[in-house]
């Protein structure tokens, strides 16, 4: 995985103007929740799916935005910085939660990237385990997997 992360970091630096949207992802109605992000190509295990993009905001602003409707597209980048995918984001903002995800997010060089945890088939919905650290968020999980925790929160 370290080699993969180093390659992604170099690639990001050497490809100026990387497209905002990806032809390998599509947004459509999801059986999990609202809209979802789906693979239009097959992703092999450890392949980079995309970068989670959006407006970089402070923790204070993230907490403020989480109180309003639709604040669920905010992801932690680091302790004091977050990304609001609903502002200038791409298809990755529609990645839904699953307690048994097929992808995960990694912070690399100040950016948030989504990688496949296993092979993902064309047409399959991309999911991550949000492991929500926002105490005020009491979202009910809708993944319906065998390992479902019922709530989208870190275990106490």
N, C-alpha and C positions, 0 to 999 in steps of 0.2 A: 504494500500500500504506500510506503514512503516513496518509492520510485514513481508511482502513479501521481502522487501529490506534487513531487518535484516537476514532473512533466507538465501537469496542469498549470502550475505556476509559471513555468517558462512559456508555455503556449499562450497564456493570457497576456503576457508581456510582449510577445512577438507578433500578435495578430491585432493591429489597431483597428478600431471601428467594428469589433465583433457585433454581429447582428443582434438586435434586441429580441427578436422572436426566433424560435428554432423550428425548422421544418421537421424535426424529429419528435416534436410534441404537439398535441392538439388539445384544445379545451372543449369539453362537451358535458352534457348532463351526466351526473354521477349517481350510481346506486347507493353510495355512502352518504353524500351530503351535497346538495346544490349542484355546482359545477365541479368538474374534476380535471386533472391533467393526465392525458393518456399518451402512451408511446405510439408513435407512428412507424417506428422501426424497432428491431430487436436490440436490446441492450444486454451485453454480457456482464457477468459479475465484475465489479470494480470499475466499470465504464463510467465516465462522467456523463451525466444526463443533462446538466445545465447549471447555470449560475442563477441563484436567487437574487434578483435585482429589484431596485426600488429606491426610495428616498432614505438616506442615512439620517437618523434622528437620535436625539439624546434619550437616556432612560426616562427622564422627567417627561419629555414629550410623548414617549411611548406609553407611559402610564396614563397620561391625559387622553390619548387617542383610544386606548383600550376601553375607556368608559363610554365611548359613543358607539352607536350601532355600526357594524361593519369593521370594527377594529381588529378583526381576527387574522389579518394578513401581515401581522408584525412578527418578525423573527429576531431573536437575540443574535447579535454579531459578536459582541464581547460585553463585559460587565456594564459599561456605561454607554454602549452604542447599539442601536437596533436598525433594522431595515423594514420600512413599511412598503410591502410589495404592491399595495393598492395605489401608490403614487409612482408613476413611471416604471412599474414592474413589467414582467413578462409572463409567460404561461405558467412558470413555476409557482406563482402566487396562488394557483388553484390546486396545488398538491394537497390532498386531504390526509387526515390522520388515520393511522391504523395501529393497533397494539401489536400487530404482526406485520411490520412494514416490508416493502421490497426495496427501499432506498433509505439513505441517511444523508444528513447535511454535515459538511465539514468546513470550518473557517480556514482559509488558506490565503496568506498574503493580504489580509484585510478584506477578503471577499468570501461569500458563502456559496459553496458548491454542493450540488446534489449528486451522489454516486449510487449506482446500483449495488445492493447487498447480495443479489442473486440474479440469475438471468431473468429478464423481463421481456415477455412476448409482445409482439406488435399488437396493439389494441388493448393492452392491459393498463389499468389505472396505476399511476405512480403514487405511492403512499410513503409517508414517513411517520415515525412515532414522535409526536410533538413534545412529549415529556414536559408539559407546560409548567413553567416555574412562576407564573403569575398567580399569586395567592388569591386574588379577587376573581379569577376565572374559575367558574364552576361548570364548565362545558361538559355535557353528557356525551360519552363516546358512542358513535354509531357504526363502528367497524364490524360488529357481529362476528368476530373471529373467536376461535376456541379459547384464546388467551386474553380476551377482552377484560380490561380493568374497570369498565363502566364509566370512568371519569378520565378526562384528559389532564392528568396531573402526575407529578412525580410522587412515588410512594412515600408516605410519611415515615 
